Amino acid sequence: MDQHHHLFDVGGAHVARLEDLRLIKGEGCYAADWKLPNQAHAAFLRADRAHAKIVSVNTEAARKAKGVLGVYTGTDAFSAGYVKPLSMLTFAGKDGMKARIPDRVVLAHGRVRFVGETVAMVVAETALQAQDAAELIEVEYEELPVVVAPESALADGAPQLHDNVPGNLAFEQEAGDAAAVAAAFAKAAHVTKLKLDCTRVAPSPMEPRACLVGYDAGSGAYTIHVPVQGINMMRMQIATYTGVPDDKLIIKARDVGGGFGQRSIAYTEYVALMIAAKALNRPVKWVATRSEAFMSDSHGRANYITAELALDKDGTFLAMKLDWIADLGAYLHPAGPVSPMRNPVTCLNGVYKTPALFGRWRVALTNTVPVSAYRGAARPEIAYTIERLVDESAAQMNIDPAELRRRNFIPPQAFPYKTPTGSVYDIADFPGVLAKALKLADVAGFAKRRADSEKRGLLRGQGMATVIENSGAGMFPKDEIRLEVAADGNITAYSVSHSQGQGHETTFAQIIGDGLGIPAERIKLRQGIAEQGLIGNHTGGSRTIVGAGTVCSIAAKKLIEHATPLAAEQMGVEPSQVTYANGVFQSTESERKITLGELAAKKPLTVTGEGKFGSTFPNGCHIAEVEIDPQTGVTDVVSYVTVDDCGTVINHTIVEGQMHGAVAQGWGQIFGENIVYDPETGQLLTGSFADYPMPKAGWIRDITIADHTTFGTISPLGVKGMGESGCTASLGALANAVMNALRPLGVPPLDMPLTAHKLWQAIAAAKKGH
Amino acid sequence: MYAFQYRKAKTLQEAVDWLAKDEEARPLSGGMTLLPTLKARLAQPSQLIDIAGLAELAGIENKNGVLTIGAATRYYQIATSPVVREVLPALASLVSTVADPQVRNRGTLGGSVANNDPAADSPAAVLALNATVITNKREIAADDFFQGMFTTALEPGELVVKVAFPLPRAAAYCKFPHPASGYAVAGVFIAQTAAGVRVAVTGAGASGVFRWSEAEQALAKDMSAAAIDKLTLAADDINEDIHGSREYRAQLVKVMAGRAAAAISGKK
């Protein structure tokens, strides 16, 4: 029996989520649910054009409108000094290049650079009054030329967005060994080249953004109720933006309705509200509309990659090279450019032993909504790139795609494996993962199913992706979990890492309950409690189970260690004469016993566990099977299989839920989600759910989920992160399946989104060509 | 949303009177188009006159070969009505493809017909079935009612009260829904009526729902997908946007028409 399995005899395989009853009964408390006495309401006037000089802002009529308490513009934001957002792009680029970070005044000052940028803020007694008054503000603009495509932004003569970002190039880096790659390509028997667009998408959490800022004039402290992925990350960003010290920024959050990276950011609106709360000495609240979300919440992906794979005649990968352009929009969010600069380099070889790798990365600025991390944060993009190259190579060289992968896998005996770009993959079994997936997807029976589809006039395809990704190492020095025992023996656990739907209340309780031998239902998790002053990472980069989750186990052990001498004292014995099991300390010398609760009743019983754990390397194989109707171009995904290695599984229900959601997000991106800007005007053309197709439940009928586990070596629990791996694998698997269906017609490689319209056009063009 | 006054009318006459007194007032039925428009601050009515609960606008009746449906009847009520399912199943099936369950539980037939969204489903049924739109003032034939996108024969102060559908010998509706909105990118309603075969196309037309006369003639001779296959739909009058070219929409009209024909006759 493996020790990791043994650890989880309390949790078990499938455990229903403890938070769900509360949430489905409407008892959640989201950002817009907070109310403070005497609160006022804000509305933002947003730029209605993509690039223009602000000649003047006339707020006179708005100030006189009914209920209006204050109107604030770029002048106010500039004089407050709220100009420079945090940047985590602190490492050196090509030839020591330092990142060029544009200023971003929280209310546009002098110029607007994307449609939706905050230009002015109106605060009134009611939200409706604020919205009405915002329409009375007159802004005189002088239009400037617009650029929305990143390749165009980097070209000579492009409109320039920021004085300190010449050529709209905010950063450039290289990684790998250019000379080794050139040598390998020179002797290659075959080269596969693809241009891959990982489209810009709108992450669209169910909960819209909202923020309520209170100000205490006596202490100078701000209380900020806002959706977060962790309060510390939010505080750090706001402190940097405003210069207000950490201890004067109290960030509060309870339930968060979806994050995907988008909720980790301190947006301009939050900081602008601080100006009003202080000026008016009243709490000020703002709740975004969905339209505002489309034009001001961070967008995701938007990476444009030219990729080449060199192979020898047997299909052995010799080298890969990339030219990668990351479109970050009009300004840089704190971690926005870090994701595409760091994550692809970490897993640049994917699951393969490709010996030579080289890439060039450029960060482009455009007149569009700023881009930041979105579930996977450039891990899906690099995996998509590699897996599209592998499948195209297999087709071009007439090698079975599974066999081509097998020939190039890092073998199980090679772990820990140091990659050409310096990462260390600790443990994995790629052939085992693949074999299991091939079997579950009945790959052997595919030819017969394809023939059956053909009889019905449909094109059938099967595609796979075998991928690996790094879970986030975390940027804070450690993760802390505090346990507080109540007199009834129930335990409150405090964490910084904040659930946006991941189910921390369940998994954390399971781990702590397992460590203490008590039911998970007796442990109540509280997140986002500023007063606890805990150190810890936000939830992101699939890191929570590895960091905070592991610390839950450490804290449980620490609680027993800490309480044992206290129990001994109560029972009048030596600590060495005390045993602990299932919430009860027992004397080995007598019948005496005392429970955790009884101990806590005598004096407060609290411990804080801590730990720091780095990246893990979850991996997996997804196989998709599709049927395409050539008459309409519609793709029906008829089968989807996932086999993942995320180490120890704490709760299969939650792991499966993560997989469902992440695969659906990949599905959405491949088949429809796509932010489109008018190239001439920079207007957002897909600014509502009437034009922007989210994946719908009916599209996704069934996902077969299995695991093939190697226990991670980073965490003593054996866990690996898994919140994003479904996105990472699904983009490639789905696109490969579509191309597998279309390739026999002579359809050339297509880019996402693979809409029905696009596929029909491609099929029609291929038929004409015949 | 701008501020407005909400008033719930007790009788049709009261609603008509209130609307007559205030040009800026708007009738509110299911609100599934109007409310999102208000939320986006794209309309600023002074009053919303709620007509959804009016007895005059309620009810489903099958009499003398005519199915009459009150304007405020919700899609869900039509889709699940045993009468509609028995005598005009194509209509029950059409309304069950409108948007999502939330919208079907609020949205009304009369609201959709009066709004005449060029991508709405109901106008295709009204036009193909040669229905009569009954208002508080008169009866209007479907061929005269729809006058281009978001435009109808309704005059100010005129409200749709009922829609009367003469029962066809057979009918079918096939729709290609927009993946985001659920509206028809192309929807084709075919009806075999006393006046011959009628084919109405929604979603694709540059000026809203229209009759496709070539298809009507071809299907009168041969109700089959093959008959449609031979036709060419001129792309000139077809709508084009970022979601679909003219050629694609024209193709979808043909495919949906062929499938609707096959659903009626069983002939591919």
Interface residues (C-beta under 8 A of the other chain):
Chain A: L128 Q131 D132 E135 T289 S291 Q631 T632 G633 F671 G672 V676 L685 T686 F689 A690 D691 Y692 P693 M694 K696 T755 A756 H757 W760 Q761
Chain B: M1 Y2 A3 K39 A40 R41 F176 H178 P179 A180 S181 Y183 I242 H243 G244 S245 Y248 Q251 L252 V255
